[in-house]
């Protein structure tokens, strides 16, 4: 026992407590992490203005959006030739593709049979924004966001975008039941190739 005497801090009921300080390296980590957390709090959590997390988030969002816009500028949406869109309206493979996409992305607003629901009837000969295949392409690709029609040009791959136009064109005059009343101006649909 004698050799531990100088180390004994105190003793109670025969239980001795030694003075065993933590090793220096562990204390260094301990103090280091306290200092780090204080600095972190000041620089990030409490920072205002330019240095704040919010400003950093905004700057990153800004950079991402600029990048997306630059990509769009470099890759503009090229409308397919009207003849190609009309030919698609008589091609079962194209129509299958268009019908599948229509069911997924369009039926919720225009109805299963494009008879019109929230959005206008797409099967009659009246159009708010024009009924040529080029105009239908523009309506679908760019949308009419302020009127509730989303833009699909960047959300749908080009082949499906064209197929949608062909599909809508193929529905002309299909007279589905429960159709929404006509809206817009009459447009005599272009003849289909071979018709
Ligand atoms: C969130 C609802 C909504 C969805 C989804 C939607 N549309 Fe529309 N769409 C509308 C509305 C509303 C209008 C009418 C806009 C206006 O009055 O200017 C419209 C207009 C149109 C027009 C122009 C009609 C005209 O008379 O000129 C076309 C074509 C069209 N949509 C096709 C589509 C296709 C194809 C899809 C699927 C890719 C689709 N829409 C998905 C709501 C929608």
Boltz pocket constraint, residues with backbone or C-beta under 6 A from the ligand:
constraints:
  - pocket:
      binder: B
      contacts: [[A, 101], [A, 102], [A, 105], [A, 106], [A, 107], [A, 108], [A, 109], [A, 110], [A, 118], [A, 119], [A, 120], [A, 121], [A, 122], [A, 126], [A, 127], [A, 128], [A, 129], [A, 130], [A, 135], [A, 136], [A, 139], [A, 140], [A, 144], [A, 147], [A, 148], [A, 149], [A, 150], [A, 152], [A, 164], [A, 168], [A, 183], [A, 184]]
      max_distance: 6.0
